[in-house]
Amino acid sequence: MPAEITVRPPLPAEFDSWSRLWEGYNSFYKRSGPTAIPAEVTKTTWARFFDAAEPVHALVAERDGQLVGLVHYIFHRNTTMLGQTCYLQDLFTDETARGQGVGRALITAVYDAAKSAGGTRVYWHTHETNKTAMRLYDKIAVRPGFVMYRQDF
């Protein structure tokens, strides 16, 4: 049986461990090579997690002293409700820890953080090919049927 998973905010000294997971997440979504996230964006994102004025937050999953997962989430206002809305932007579990409750623990921790902040909703997107994750998502959330569109500049 795998050791217990602890979900907590990252520590400033854990940049390298977090960065390994961040690189795995971006690789999963094919953001490497010419489409890689620039180092400046990665460093700025990391710094935002420790800035109390930022709406961007992070949690990590730790097992046996190693980081095995990450989640990033953002609080924002919403035009259809009074309370804060929470966008779960990034979720990643190390391949060696998949299927062991890490993703569920991270999502549940975001639910708890959103409730504590007076939030009324947590939502996220995933790629339509991410069938493994979608099996979990379908158990712990509602799929409302919206399709995402975007335009990059």
ABEGO torsion letter per residue (X at the ends): XBBBBBBBBBBAAAAAAAAAAAAAAAAAAGBBEAABBBAAAAAAAAAAAABAABABBBBBBBBGGBBABBBBBBBBBBAABABBBBBBABBBBBAAABGAGAAAAAAAAAAAAAAAAGBABBBBBBBAABAAAAAAAAAABBBAGBBBBBBBX
